[in-house]
Amino acid sequence: MDAFRFINIGFGNTVNAGKIIAIVSPDSAPVKRLVSKAREDGRAVDATQGRKTKAVLIMENDRIVLSALLPETISVRAQGRKEEEI
């Protein structure tokens, strides 16, 4: 994967696709704890623009990014496929 390929995660926000470790749903208790701890430590980047968090991106640099897009949508974009192909 190209180290500098950026993908849109909603509302004009982009992340480096090469730095994503995992894209997970925010519904489970462990992920909720992860998000809470990251917020406390200042490691969370909220890219939801005030909307409900639907995906949590875990990045290489020990940061997490919150997105209002579904994990499936972000995954398709990270793989470089068109959304119609899913």
Protein Blocks (a to p, Z undefined) as FASTA:
>chain_A
ZZkbccdeeehiacdfklpfbdcdfkbmklmmmmmmmmmnopaccfkgopacfbdcddfk
opacddfbdfklmmmmmnopafklZZ
